[in-house]
Amino acid sequence: MHCFEIKTHRVGMTYDQPHFFILNKGLNSGKPLHNPCPNCFVVTTRSEEDKNTLFHLSMMLQIGGFYAYYLKGSVIPFIGIKDCSKTLKEGMILNVEVYKHIKIIQAINQEQERLSQALEKIKLLKKAFIQTCFKESKNKISA
């Protein structure tokens, strides 16, 4: 069983233990984050492995809509800290095979990141090609 502590993040606060952040306001409530934002909780763990497991579990719960059940508020929906903690704990207990699924999700996320980087490089290549085309056209007109 992974041991974790969840608190409301205060801007400017730093943490010594392995940690990640969970968005607590808006329709993306429950979304895990590597970097803090003003409306988030911080989840601290004992080890880097626990952090990675809980990060991906939180991602699975958010994508699966499990945090959405606890959203409150009519204008800007939010999730309470107790509901967020409860959802994470239930996610760990619900399925013995959740750890296998987390490993698969980690692999999928790595592939997604690799593809995102490839798309960025393609965008830069496209931009450079277009700029070169217009530069050549401009040089022909000037000559």
N, C-alpha and C positions, 0 to 999 in steps of 0.2 A: 504494500500500500504506500502510495506516495504521500509524503507529508508536505503540506504547503500552508502558507499564511496569506491572507488577502486583506489589503487595506486600501483606503482611498489615497490616491497619489496626490501629493502636494507639489506644485511647481517649484523647481529648484532643488528638490530632495534627491539625494543620491543613495544608492543601495550597495552594500558590500556582498551580499549573498546573490547567487544566481536568481535572476528575476525576469519577468516580462510584464506587459501591461495589457489590460482588457478594457476596451471602449465600453462606457456605461451609458451613453446618451445617443439617441438617434436610432434609426432603423437598423444600423449595423451594430447595435449593442451586443456585446459578447465577443466581438472580433478581437483576436489577440494581436498585439502590436509589439514590435521590437523597441520602438522609441515612444516616449511618453507624450501625451497630449493633455490639455486641461481637464477633460472629462473622462478620466479613466481610473481604474483600480490597478494596484500593483500586486502581483503574485510573486512571493519569494519562496524559494525552495532550498533544500539542503545540498542538492547536487545539480550539475549541469544536465545530467541525463533526466532527472525528474523535471527540470525546467522544460526541456525539449518535448518530453512526453506530454506534460500538461499544456504546453503551447499548442501542440497539434491536436490534442483532445479538445481544447477550447475552440480551435478552428473547425473541427468536425461538428461540434455542438452548434456553433453559430451558423455554419452552412446548412446543417440539418434542420434549423429552425427551433432548436430546443430552448434557446434563451428567449425567443419571441413570446413564448407562453407567459413569461413573467413580466413583460413590458407593461409599464404603467404610464399614465399621462396622456392627455388628449392632443396637445400641441406638439410637444417634443417628448416622444416616448423615452423611457429610461428603465434600467434594471437596478434593483437594489443590491447591496453588497451581500446580504444573506441569501437572496435568490441566486445570485451568481455563484457563490460558494456552494450552495446546495446542488446546483446543476452540475458543477465540476465534480463534486463528490459522487453524485448519482451516476455520472458518465463513467467514472472509474469502476464502480461496483456493477453496473448494469450488464456488462459483457466481459466475460473472461478473455475473449479473443480480441478485445479492444486494442491490446498492445500489438497484435499482428496488423490490425487495420491502421494503427498509427504509423508503423514502419512503412506500410504501403503509401500512406498519405505523405510521409516525409519524402519518399522517392518521387512521387508525383510532383510535389512542390519543387524539388531540385530540378526536375525536368522542365517544369513551367518556368523557373527562373532562367535556365539555360536558353529556352526558346525566347523568352522576353529579351534577353541580351542579344540574341541573334537578330530579332526584329529591330532592335535599336540600331544595330550595325547596318542592317539593310536600309533603314530610314536615312542614315548618314550617307551611305553609298548613293542612294537615290538623289539626295540633295546635292551631293558633290557632282554627280553626273549632270543634273539639270543646270547647275551653275557653270559647269564646263561648256555645255551646249550653248548657253547664252553668251559666254565669254568669247567662244569661237565665232559666233554670229556677229557679235559686236566688232570683233577684229576684222572680219570680212567687210563689214559695212564701212569701217573707218579707212580701209585701204583703197 
